[in-house]
Amino acid sequence: MDTLAELRQRLETALSPTLLEISDQSTQHAGHASAKGGGHYTVVIRCAAFADKSLIQQHRLVYDAAGDLMDSAVHALSIQVKKPE
């Protein structure tokens, strides 16, 4: 399974988002020294778990769901959280 699909599956399983958009931004970072060893991704996510959580807590939920992907397959993760409507 590719990294984007694996990341999507983990976020869907852990957080049951009502909005989830993931884009691979890796090509925009090709060639800089820290680009090797993982991709650059942007996540836009909304889920009920974000209610009454600080921005840091919301980001922690996303990072926890990504788990060990953050140690290898994902070099950088830009997160845009949306509170539940």
N, C-alpha and C positions, 0 to 999 in steps of 0.2 A: 504494500500500500504506500502511496506517495505521502509526503509530509503534510501537504495541504489537506488531503482526505483524512489522514490520521488525526490531525489537529481538529478538524470539523467533527469527527466522530467523538473524540474525547470531550469537547465542549458541549455537544448535544447530549451526551450521556450524563455528564456531571451536572449541567446547569439547566437543561431543558429550555433553551432560549426561545423567545417569541420572535426574535430578529437575530440573524447571524449571517454576517457577510465577512468573508475572509479573502484577502487578495495577497498574492505572492509579489513582493516588491524586490525580489533578489536581483533582477537584472539592472535595477537602478543603482545597485551597490557593488556591482562587479568591478574588481580591480583595486578596491581599497584594502589595506592590509588586514583588517579584521573581518573581511567578507568570507574568508575561507572557513570551512568547518560548519556551515549551517546557513539556512536561508533567512531572509528578512520578510516578515509578514505583517499585515495590518488586519486587525479584527475589529468589527463593529458589532456589538452584542447588546441585547436587551433581555433581561430575565427577572423573574419574580425574586430570585435570591438577592438581587441588588437593593431591594427595598430596605430602608433604614440602615444602610451600610455607607461608610465613608468611601471616598474615591480609592483610597489605599486598600481598604478591605475588598472592594469590588475587583480591583486589579489582582489582588492576592487570590481571589476565587478563580480567576481566569488562569493565572500562573499555576495554581495547584491542579487545575483540570488538565493543563498541558503536560504536567508532570515531567518525566525524564526527557521529553522532546526538547526541553529547554537546555539540557546538558549536551546535546549533540546536533540534532536536526534543525533546531531553531536558534539562530544567532541573535536575532533582534525581533521583538514583538511590540508593535504599536497597538495600543488598546484604546478604543473609544467606546465607553460604556454609556448605555441609555437606561435611565431608570424606568421601571414599569409605568405604563400609561394608566 
